[in-house]
Amino acid sequence: MWIVSAWPVGGNLPFELKPGDYTIGRSSEHPIVICDSSISRIHARLRVAELGDITIEDLASRNGVDINGKLTQFGVLNLNDRIRLGAVPCLITLERQLKSFALDDNSTHGGTPGPAPRKLPLDVDLSPPQVEVLNLIAEGLTEDEVASQTGRSYHMVHNHVRVIYKLLGVRSRRELLVRLKNGERTFEGDREMR
């Protein structure tokens, strides 16, 4: 089995999961390296048993580990489970590459990535804090105001905004707000918003 990323991130993903213990982090001292600012230096530990059972443990990371949409400290991973390490969406798969990856449907298959969607999907690719930041930005708040209102540091809010821009393929606040204003679909968890 493999752990693969839905994003082109620096590091050594895809990574083949053979029996053993693997720490995940953004520094090169870890067997699984993901170079993304949302990944802690020491983020999580994967354990692959001889029989193929896989577990993941959050090692007190700042942005957490999410398995199939649920934040967790420890969990068992199965084939085709969708995991998010920090803000990086990943998948446990039999293939080294993906044909497509969509966290909102069952269209994940091995192979090469499919074409990017035309619409602006704001679905479960966003963590709950990122959805909160996005909603406040959409209301017209600045990053400083969002930080003050949510109790997060400016840098954490700015990192969330960077991830939102990256996921949505926008380069500016204005471009994001124009897309939202034009009525392109957005989602909050399982609930559609307009």
Secondary structure, DSSP 4 states (H G I P E B T S, - for coil): -EEEESS--EES-SEE--SEEEEEESSTTSSEEEE-TTS-SS-EEEEE-TTS-EEEEE-S-SS-EEETTEEESEEEE-TT-EEEETTEEEEEESSSSEEE--TTSS--EESS--PPPSS---STTS-HHHHHHHHHHHTT--HHHHHHHHT--HHHHHHHHHHHHHHHT--SHHHHHHHHHTT--EEETTEEE-
